[in-house]
Amino acid sequence: MVALGSLGGLAVGTAYVLRSDGRAGPSAYLAGVAVLPEARRRGVGAGVSSWLLERAFERGAEIAHLNPDTHAAARIYERLGF
């Protein structure tokens, strides 16, 4: 699944989730979260991430995982429950 975030009708962010059914069970991998610099700190990254994860769990995912690149990104994901 892919999500596109917008502000004022302009595309400003994106993210995707990959679903798998590996040894850990049905899971969702959140990745590719990107927001244009001028749109950051306005909830776009959290919004597209939450939207994607909700749909992944609705479709059977039992766990979600990710690999944040920075401490700032890790803090955002911590607010989302990671």
N, CA, C and O atoms as CSV, one atom per row, in Angstrom:
chain,resi,resn,atom,element,x,y,z
A,1,MET,N,N,0.841,-1.171,0.000
A,1,MET,CA,C,0.000,0.000,0.000
A,1,MET,C,C,0.890,1.240,0.000
A,1,MET,O,O,1.966,1.252,0.598
A,2,VAL,N,N,0.427,2.259,-0.670
A,2,VAL,CA,C,1.149,3.519,-0.757
A,2,VAL,C,C,0.203,4.639,-0.343
A,2,VAL,O,O,-0.986,4.610,-0.661
A,3,ALA,N,N,0.737,5.621,0.367
A,3,ALA,CA,C,-0.064,6.784,0.760
A,3,ALA,C,C,0.622,8.052,0.284
A,3,ALA,O,O,1.849,8.148,0.255
A,4,LEU,N,N,-0.190,9.008,-0.082
A,4,LEU,CA,C,0.289,10.319,-0.498
A,4,LEU,C,C,-0.356,11.350,0.418
A,4,LEU,O,O,-1.583,11.439,0.478
A,5,GLY,N,N,0.449,12.129,1.129
A,5,GLY,CA,C,-0.067,13.159,2.023
A,5,GLY,C,C,-0.114,14.493,1.329
A,5,GLY,O,O,0.748,14.810,0.509
A,6,SER,N,N,-1.135,15.287,1.661
A,6,SER,CA,C,-1.257,16.592,1.023
A,6,SER,C,C,-1.609,17.666,2.045
A,6,SER,O,O,-2.183,17.391,3.099
A,7,LEU,N,N,-1.252,18.876,1.704
A,7,LEU,CA,C,-1.631,20.070,2.458
A,7,LEU,C,C,-2.119,21.101,1.457
A,7,LEU,O,O,-1.408,21.443,0.511
A,8,GLY,N,N,-3.308,21.587,1.660
A,8,GLY,CA,C,-3.839,22.600,0.747
A,8,GLY,C,C,-3.916,22.132,-0.689
A,8,GLY,O,O,-3.782,22.937,-1.611
A,9,GLY,N,N,-4.128,20.849,-0.895
A,9,GLY,CA,C,-4.237,20.306,-2.239
A,9,GLY,C,C,-2.919,19.996,-2.919
A,9,GLY,O,O,-2.909,19.544,-4.064
A,10,LEU,N,N,-1.803,20.230,-2.238
A,10,LEU,CA,C,-0.489,19.940,-2.813
A,10,LEU,C,C,0.089,18.682,-2.181
A,10,LEU,O,O,0.037,18.517,-0.962
A,11,ALA,N,N,0.637,17.799,-2.997
A,11,ALA,CA,C,1.285,16.585,-2.496
A,11,ALA,C,C,2.579,16.981,-1.796
A,11,ALA,O,O,3.447,17.619,-2.391
A,12,VAL,N,N,2.700,16.597,-0.520
A,12,VAL,CA,C,3.878,16.994,0.256
A,12,VAL,C,C,4.548,15.829,0.977
A,12,VAL,O,O,5.625,16.002,1.547
A,13,GLY,N,N,3.931,14.639,0.966
A,13,GLY,CA,C,4.527,13.514,1.677
A,13,GLY,C,C,4.073,12.188,1.117
A,13,GLY,O,O,3.066,12.098,0.414
A,14,THR,N,N,4.833,11.163,1.441
A,14,THR,CA,C,4.516,9.829,0.976
A,14,THR,C,C,5.050,8.789,1.954
A,14,THR,O,O,5.914,9.088,2.778
A,15,ALA,N,N,4.535,7.577,1.861
A,15,ALA,CA,C,5.016,6.437,2.650
A,15,ALA,C,C,4.414,5.176,2.039
A,15,ALA,O,O,3.490,5.239,1.228
A,16,TYR,N,N,4.957,4.030,2.446
A,16,TYR,CA,C,4.365,2.772,1.994
A,16,TYR,C,C,4.480,1.711,3.079
A,16,TYR,O,O,5.297,1.813,3.994
A,17,VAL,N,N,3.632,0.684,2.949
A,17,VAL,CA,C,3.652,-0.473,3.842
A,17,VAL,C,C,3.735,-1.721,2.985
A,17,VAL,O,O,3.011,-1.869,2.001
A,18,LEU,N,N,4.628,-2.612,3.373
A,18,LEU,CA,C,4.711,-3.935,2.760
A,18,LEU,C,C,4.146,-4.946,3.749
A,18,LEU,O,O,4.503,-4.924,4.927
A,19,ARG,N,N,3.276,-5.823,3.287
A,19,ARG,CA,C,2.711,-6.868,4.133
A,19,ARG,C,C,3.417,-8.176,3.846
A,19,ARG,O,O,3.722,-8.491,2.696
A,20,SER,N,N,3.675,-8.939,4.906
A,20,SER,CA,C,4.265,-10.265,4.727
A,20,SER,C,C,3.665,-11.224,5.741
A,20,SER,O,O,3.088,-10.815,6.749
A,21,ASP,N,N,3.812,-12.475,5.459
A,21,ASP,CA,C,3.331,-13.528,6.352
A,21,ASP,C,C,4.486,-14.472,6.642
A,21,ASP,O,O,4.466,-15.639,6.250
A,22,GLY,N,N,5.485,-13.957,7.329
A,22,GLY,CA,C,6.677,-14.737,7.654
A,22,GLY,C,C,6.539,-15.503,8.951
A,22,GLY,O,O,5.433,-15.723,9.445
A,23,ARG,N,N,7.656,-15.900,9.489
A,23,ARG,CA,C,7.686,-16.711,10.700
A,23,ARG,C,C,7.080,-15.999,11.907
A,23,ARG,O,O,6.563,-16.649,12.816
A,24,ALA,N,N,7.143,-14.671,11.920
A,24,ALA,CA,C,6.570,-13.905,13.037
A,24,ALA,C,C,5.067,-13.730,12.903
A,24,ALA,O,O,4.416,-13.213,13.811
A,25,GLY,N,N,4.513,-14.159,11.774
A,25,GLY,CA,C,3.086,-13.999,11.531
A,25,GLY,C,C,2.830,-12.839,10.585
A,25,GLY,O,O,3.765,-12.220,10.076
A,26,PRO,N,N,1.564,-12.552,10.355
A,26,PRO,CA,C,1.210,-11.454,9.450
A,26,PRO,C,C,1.759,-10.130,9.983
A,26,PRO,O,O,1.463,-9.733,11.110
A,27,SER,N,N,2.557,-9.458,9.163
A,27,SER,CA,C,3.181,-8.223,9.628
A,27,SER,C,C,3.139,-7.142,8.561
A,27,SER,O,O,2.897,-7.401,7.382
A,28,ALA,N,N,3.386,-5.912,9.026
A,28,ALA,CA,C,3.422,-4.747,8.151
A,28,ALA,C,C,4.748,-4.036,8.372
A,28,ALA,O,O,5.135,-3.762,9.508
A,29,TYR,N,N,5.435,-3.743,7.289
A,29,TYR,CA,C,6.691,-3.006,7.350
A,29,TYR,C,C,6.454,-1.612,6.805
A,29,TYR,O,O,6.178,-1.448,5.616
A,30,LEU,N,N,6.559,-0.610,7.656
A,30,LEU,CA,C,6.369,0.784,7.269
A,30,LEU,C,C,7.699,1.356,6.796
A,30,LEU,O,O,8.711,1.239,7.487
A,31,ALA,N,N,7.695,1.973,5.620
A,31,ALA,CA,C,8.944,2.503,5.067
A,31,ALA,C,C,8.649,3.647,4.101
A,31,ALA,O,O,7.496,3.957,3.802
A,32,GLY,N,N,9.717,4.255,3.630
A,32,GLY,CA,C,9.607,5.290,2.611
A,32,GLY,C,C,8.875,6.535,3.057
A,32,GLY,O,O,8.340,7.269,2.226
A,33,VAL,N,N,8.841,6.788,4.353
A,33,VAL,CA,C,8.154,7.990,4.840
A,33,VAL,C,C,9.017,9.202,4.497
A,33,VAL,O,O,10.161,9.313,4.938
A,34,ALA,N,N,8.456,10.095,3.714
A,34,ALA,CA,C,9.181,11.290,3.281
A,34,ALA,C,C,8.217,12.468,3.214
A,34,ALA,O,O,7.093,12.341,2.727
A,35,VAL,N,N,8.671,13.606,3.706
A,35,VAL,CA,C,7.862,14.821,3.694
A,35,VAL,C,C,8.752,15.964,3.202
A,35,VAL,O,O,9.900,16.094,3.628
A,36,LEU,N,N,8.218,16.780,2.311
A,36,LEU,CA,C,8.978,17.934,1.829
A,36,LEU,C,C,9.386,18.812,3.012
A,36,LEU,O,O,8.609,18.987,3.951
A,37,PRO,N,N,10.593,19.360,2.972
A,37,PRO,CA,C,11.080,20.166,4.101
A,37,PRO,C,C,10.117,21.278,4.535
A,37,PRO,O,O,9.946,21.511,5.731
A,38,GLU,N,N,9.502,21.949,3.593
A,38,GLU,CA,C,8.618,23.060,3.949
A,38,GLU,C,C,7.298,22.607,4.575
A,38,GLU,O,O,6.546,23.432,5.093
A,39,ALA,N,N,7.010,21.308,4.532
A,39,ALA,CA,C,5.765,20.782,5.104
A,39,ALA,C,C,5.994,19.990,6.391
A,39,ALA,O,O,5.047,19.448,6.962
A,40,ARG,N,N,7.227,19.922,6.845
A,40,ARG,CA,C,7.530,19.138,8.042
A,40,ARG,C,C,6.989,19.817,9.293
A,40,ARG,O,O,6.722,21.019,9.317
A,41,ARG,N,N,6.839,18.986,10.344
A,41,ARG,CA,C,6.354,19.437,11.655
A,41,ARG,C,C,4.904,19.893,11.592
A,41,ARG,O,O,4.472,20.746,12.367
A,42,ARG,N,N,4.149,19.302,10.644
A,42,ARG,CA,C,2.725,19.633,10.508
A,42,ARG,C,C,1.864,18.379,10.532
A,42,ARG,O,O,0.677,18.436,10.212
A,43,GLY,N,N,2.450,17.247,10.908
A,43,GLY,CA,C,1.680,16.019,11.061
A,43,GLY,C,C,1.521,15.174,9.815
A,43,GLY,O,O,0.799,14.177,9.834
A,44,VAL,N,N,2.176,15.550,8.740
A,44,VAL,CA,C,2.018,14.802,7.485
A,44,VAL,C,C,2.610,13.397,7.605
A,44,VAL,O,O,1.946,12.418,7.263
A,45,GLY,N,N,3.842,13.288,8.084
A,45,GLY,CA,C,4.477,11.974,8.227
A,45,GLY,C,C,3.702,11.061,9.159
A,45,GLY,O,O,3.489,9.887,8.854
A,46,ALA,N,N,3.281,11.601,10.294
A,46,ALA,CA,C,2.483,10.811,11.236
A,46,ALA,C,C,1.149,10.428,10.613
A,46,ALA,O,O,0.664,9.315,10.816
A,47,GLY,N,N,0.561,11.335,9.864
A,47,GLY,CA,C,-0.734,11.070,9.242
A,47,GLY,C,C,-0.689,9.948,8.220
A,47,GLY,O,O,-1.514,9.035,8.262
A,48,VAL,N,N,0.267,10.007,7.303
A,48,VAL,CA,C,0.336,8.945,6.289
A,48,VAL,C,C,0.741,7.617,6.932
A,48,VAL,O,O,0.277,6.555,6.516
A,49,SER,N,N,1.611,7.681,7.952
A,49,SER,CA,C,2.025,6.451,8.641
A,49,SER,C,C,0.842,5.810,9.362
A,49,SER,O,O,0.611,4.608,9.231
A,50,SER,N,N,0.097,6.602,10.116
A,50,SER,CA,C,-1.071,6.086,10.840
A,50,SER,C,C,-2.108,5.521,9.887
A,50,SER,O,O,-2.663,4.450,10.133
A,51,TRP,N,N,-2.372,6.230,8.805
A,51,TRP,CA,C,-3.365,5.788,7.822
A,51,TRP,C,C,-2.979,4.429,7.251
A,51,TRP,O,O,-3.811,3.526,7.167
A,52,LEU,N,N,-1.718,4.288,6.860
A,52,LEU,CA,C,-1.253,3.022,6.300
A,52,LEU,C,C,-1.315,1.886,7.319
A,52,LEU,O,O,-1.754,0.781,6.999
A,53,LEU,N,N,-0.879,2.158,8.533
A,53,LEU,CA,C,-0.876,1.101,9.556
A,53,LEU,C,C,-2.290,0.668,9.921
A,53,LEU,O,O,-2.527,-0.521,10.135
A,54,GLU,N,N,-3.225,1.593,9.996
A,54,GLU,CA,C,-4.624,1.221,10.252
A,54,GLU,C,C,-5.116,0.245,9.204
A,54,GLU,O,O,-5.729,-0.769,9.537
A,55,ARG,N,N,-4.857,0.538,7.959
A,55,ARG,CA,C,-5.319,-0.347,6.884
A,55,ARG,C,C,-4.604,-1.691,6.906
A,55,ARG,O,O,-5.215,-2.720,6.617
A,56,ALA,N,N,-3.321,-1.694,7.245
A,56,ALA,CA,C,-2.583,-2.955,7.328
A,56,ALA,C,C,-3.174,-3.844,8.415
A,56,ALA,O,O,-3.325,-5.049,8.210
A,57,PHE,N,N,-3.510,-3.267,9.571
A,57,PHE,CA,C,-4.109,-4.068,10.648
A,57,PHE,C,C,-5.520,-4.508,10.288
A,57,PHE,O,O,-5.930,-5.613,10.643
A,58,GLU,N,N,-6.271,-3.662,9.589
A,58,GLU,CA,C,-7.597,-4.056,9.113
A,58,GLU,C,C,-7.511,-5.257,8.171
A,58,GLU,O,O,-8.434,-6.069,8.104
A,59,ARG,N,N,-6.405,-5.363,7.448
A,59,ARG,CA,C,-6.223,-6.440,6.479
A,59,ARG,C,C,-5.484,-7.644,7.066
A,59,ARG,O,O,-5.068,-8.536,6.327
A,60,GLY,N,N,-5.321,-7.674,8.383
A,60,GLY,CA,C,-4.802,-8.870,9.020
A,60,GLY,C,C,-3.417,-8.811,9.627
A,60,GLY,O,O,-2.988,-9.787,10.242
A,61,ALA,N,N,-2.703,-7.717,9.483
A,61,ALA,CA,C,-1.386,-7.633,10.116
A,61,ALA,C,C,-1.553,-7.724,11.632
A,61,ALA,O,O,-2.487,-7.160,12.201
A,62,GLU,N,N,-0.642,-8.435,12.266
A,62,GLU,CA,C,-0.680,-8.576,13.721
A,62,GLU,C,C,0.431,-7.777,14.393
A,62,GLU,O,O,0.330,-7.437,15.572
A,63,ILE,N,N,1.477,-7.483,13.653
A,63,ILE,CA,C,2.575,-6.661,14.165
A,63,ILE,C,C,3.012,-5.694,13.068
A,63,ILE,O,O,2.751,-5.912,11.886
A,64,ALA,N,N,3.679,-4.628,13.482
A,64,ALA,CA,C,4.239,-3.672,12.527
A,64,ALA,C,C,5.670,-3.382,12.948
A,64,ALA,O,O,5.992,-3.368,14.136
A,65,HIS,N,N,6.516,-3.153,11.966
A,65,HIS,CA,C,7.904,-2.825,12.259
A,65,HIS,C,C,8.428,-1.811,11.261
A,65,HIS,O,O,7.844,-1.601,10.198
A,66,LEU,N,N,9.553,-1.180,11.626
A,66,LEU,CA,C,10.181,-0.165,10.783
A,66,LEU,C,C,11.620,-0.005,11.213
A,66,LEU,O,O,12.039,-0.560,12.229
A,67,ASN,N,N,12.373,0.747,10.446
A,67,ASN,CA,C,13.779,1.046,10.745
A,67,ASN,C,C,14.012,2.534,10.546
A,67,ASN,O,O,14.375,2.957,9.449
A,68,PRO,N,N,13.812,3.340,11.589
A,68,PRO,CA,C,14.023,4.788,11.424
A,68,PRO,C,C,15.489,5.108,11.159
A,68,PRO,O,O,16.386,4.473,11.714
A,69,ASP,N,N,15.717,6.092,10.310
A,69,ASP,CA,C,17.079,6.485,9.925
A,69,ASP,C,C,17.739,7.442,10.903
A,69,ASP,O,O,18.966,7.509,10.977
A,70,THR,N,N,16.931,8.184,11.657
A,70,THR,CA,C,17.479,9.209,12.549
A,70,THR,C,C,16.776,9.159,13.900
A,70,THR,O,O,15.722,8.539,14.042
A,71,HIS,N,N,17.371,9.819,14.889
A,71,HIS,CA,C,16.738,9.910,16.206
A,71,HIS,C,C,15.447,10.718,16.118
A,71,HIS,O,O,14.476,10.412,16.810
A,72,ALA,N,N,15.430,11.739,15.280
A,72,ALA,CA,C,14.213,12.546,15.110
A,72,ALA,C,C,13.080,11.684,14.561
A,72,ALA,O,O,11.943,11.779,15.024
A,73,ALA,N,N,13.388,10.847,13.580
A,73,ALA,CA,C,12.368,9.948,13.031
A,73,ALA,C,C,11.906,8.965,14.088
A,73,ALA,O,O,10.713,8.673,14.179
A,74,ALA,N,N,12.823,8.452,14.887
A,74,ALA,CA,C,12.457,7.502,15.949
A,74,ALA,C,C,11.490,8.143,16.934
A,74,ALA,O,O,10.572,7.476,17.412
A,75,ARG,N,N,11.674,9.415,17.244
A,75,ARG,CA,C,10.758,10.106,18.168
A,75,ARG,C,C,9.357,10.211,17.583
A,75,ARG,O,O,8.372,10.081,18.311
A,76,ILE,N,N,9.255,10.446,16.282
A,76,ILE,CA,C,7.942,10.503,15.631
A,76,ILE,C,C,7.263,9.152,15.755
A,76,ILE,O,O,6.091,9.079,16.125
A,77,TYR,N,N,7.987,8.078,15.450
A,77,TYR,CA,C,7.398,6.745,15.512
A,77,TYR,C,C,7.057,6.335,16.933
A,77,TYR,O,O,6.109,5.581,17.154
A,78,GLU,N,N,7.826,6.829,17.902
A,78,GLU,CA,C,7.507,6.558,19.306
A,78,GLU,C,C,6.136,7.127,19.656
A,78,GLU,O,O,5.375,6.504,20.396
A,79,ARG,N,N,5.822,8.293,19.132
A,79,ARG,CA,C,4.490,8.889,19.373
A,79,ARG,C,C,3.380,8.063,18.723
A,79,ARG,O,O,2.227,8.132,19.147
A,80,LEU,N,N,3.722,7.286,17.701
A,80,LEU,CA,C,2.741,6.431,17.033
A,80,LEU,C,C,2.623,5.060,17.715
A,80,LEU,O,O,1.837,4.216,17.285
A,81,GLY,N,N,3.400,4.849,18.770
A,81,GLY,CA,C,3.276,3.598,19.508
A,81,GLY,C,C,4.398,2.604,19.305
A,81,GLY,O,O,4.339,1.498,19.841
A,82,PHE,N,N,5.415,2.966,18.547
A,82,PHE,CA,C,6.545,2.053,18.343
A,82,PHE,C,C,7.525,2.166,19.494
A,82,PHE,O,O,8.544,1.476,19.507
